[in-house]
Amino acid sequence: MVSTKKFKQLVLGNPLNPFNPNITRHISLIAFLAWVGLGADGLSSSCYGPEEAYIALGTHTHFALYIAIATAITVFVISLGYNQVIELFPSGGGGYKVASQLLGPHIGLISGAALIVDYTLTIAVSTASAMDAFFSLLPSSFLAYKLLAEVALIFVLLLLNMRGMKESIKFLLPIFLGFFIIHIYLIVYGIATHRHDLSLIIPHTINETQQTITAIGWVPVLALILHAYSLGSGTYTGLEAVSNNVNRLREPRVATGKWTMFYMAVSLSMTAGGIILLYLLWAPQPTVGQTLNAVVFHSILGDSHLGNLVLLLTLLLEAGLLFLAANTGFLAGPSVLANMAIDGWMPNRFRHLSSRLVIQNGLFLFGIFALGILLWCRGKVSLLVVLYSINVFVTFSLTLFGMCVYWARHRTKASLHWLWRLMFSFFAFLITSSILCVTLFSKFQSGGWLTVVVTCAVVFICLLIKRHYKRFNVKLNQIDIQLKQPIVHTQNNITIDHHQPTAVILVGKSQGVAMHTLLNVIRMFPHHFKNFVFISAGVVDVGSFAGQQELKTLRHHVKEKLQYFVDYCHQYGIAAEEYAAFGTDTVDELNHIAEKVSKKYSNCIFFASKLIFDRDNFVTRFLHNETALTMQRNLHLKGKELVILPMKV
């Protein structure tokens, strides 16, 4: 057992204390680290987004100039739109909270479901693209092992994130900076080499546009440009990650979030726009087994030994950054899952933190889902990008429409500030919703239908979970009201004899369930137990870890609940005391208390209640913690008794 703990500590690192006032500063991110951790998804999209748009143009390659300009503008428009989200929702939650609070809980559910699928696909598409870039360096005979390498990559990312968000970012920091520096260098060098052709791009583009309009009309030309633009929409993915994770940023969070968005917008527009410009100047031709970036960079660098070395480094850094981008799904996805769990759309266990203060259950879920989608698509980036971009723009559109609603509601006659914000939000909404419609329409039959089906399936599952929790909470509230006992007077001078028979009662979230346990113990063992000890563990989850005030509220709530049972026993002249512990794992904390109580009371028996449902199955066990059964196993191994009293709800 000791060796297992040491191994876990070696792999995951030392546990963190959530009540340490300096812990938030230790795990929070400055703007630079947030740019690296949360901006990698957006920056890495320059490895596949521009390529998808350029190839979609076919022979009309000069239209790529319009795509480059539109890409740079769109990046800044979306970034500025999400700056408003950061201002209004500094506690995080991003698109999910905006849609939930401004458009209604069910619209928020759609946005949240889209984000869950989006971040799952972030992991899958970035992993597949990373291996595409890496295998571009290898002979085609190695392509048979690409899917296996992608699966292994996801497991490595999962392990890295189990150690904590900041640790994973620091580990991958050199890859991010290396990618950005070498790509900016290649873009500048590639443009400078063809600087004489640069001045001819605009007249050639205008000339080709006029000729094509004359031949087929302006509507087909516009449709072609919009189609290519929408296929390159994967370029804008990841811009929402900052608003979803504002709570993880260093104070002042709003300012840090805005600087992070600025870094992301500048770096993405420079790389994506610059790469499209390279395509125009160097006219690369698609090659089997190689990305278009690999082809154009090879043309720029040539066949010299130094050129091949730089190309090798560039493609390795591309694979590395896509690896880092896949990490964004693990960073941002569990936060969305946790926010939805707080609102009852997802199982409660997805709001729990591990000893490293990461959302462990959420990490596992995203890893499993990403593996499933990756294996189903056989690692095909072209199909994954279609699935990916649709859900991204569902969230973009709902978020920006929510901001339109907000500014329309908060209009004032004294200032036109709201009007400019409303017009900008509406303009951004038009852009994102147009891209969504074009992408969905053009790619529905070639894979777009799948992302609609998957997202609708997630929404349906969430509705069922919400329905279950709503009914359960109604019944639990009724039990709390029915079993609430009045406290008339208390006797505080009752002495405790530690050698007398003692009943130790586990107190959970429900006061009524704990009272049910206490009353049944008194009824089944009349006058036998001379002491009653009440123990409870306060769980530090995503909701309570939001700040020091929330942690104080958690402490007060647990202590107040335990004191109620002590006062109830005292008013009848029964000796009683309480013990509380706080941490990220209920069972671990209860085990520590139980060990402490067992040493103090030599003749004690533990009691707990287990809720029994009419239809007890895997689903109900998954939606509700099996704390009583787990504690019973642990105490039995230590030679202690725990009696579980059934309680039907």
Secondary structure as UniProt FT lines:
FT   HELIX           2..12
FT   TURN            18..19
FT   TURN            21..22
FT   HELIX           23..27
FT   HELIX           31..44
FT   HELIX           45..47
FT   HELIX           49..56
FT   TURN            57..59
FT   HELIX           61..63
FT   HELIX           64..88
FT   TURN            90..91
FT   HELIX           94..103
FT   HELIX           105..135
FT   TURN            136..137
FT   HELIX           140..145
FT   HELIX           146..162
FT   HELIX           165..193
FT   HELIX           195..216
FT   HELIX           218..231
FT   HELIX           232..236
FT   TURN            237..240
FT   HELIX           241..244
FT   HELIX           246..248
FT   HELIX           253..282
FT   TURN            288..289
FT   HELIX           292..301
FT   HELIX           305..342
FT   TURN            343..344
FT   HELIX           348..351
FT   TURN            355..356
FT   HELIX           360..377
FT   TURN            378..379
FT   HELIX           381..409
FT   HELIX           417..442
FT   HELIX           444..448
FT   HELIX           449..482
FT   TURN            498..499
FT   STRAND          502..506
FT   HELIX           511..524
FT   TURN            526..528
FT   STRAND          531..539
FT   TURN            542..543
FT   HELIX           544..546
FT   HELIX           548..570
FT   TURN            571..573
FT   STRAND          575..583
FT   HELIX           586..600
FT   STRAND          604..612
FT   TURN            614..615
FT   HELIX           618..623
FT   HELIX           627..637
FT   TURN            638..639
FT   STRAND          642..648
//
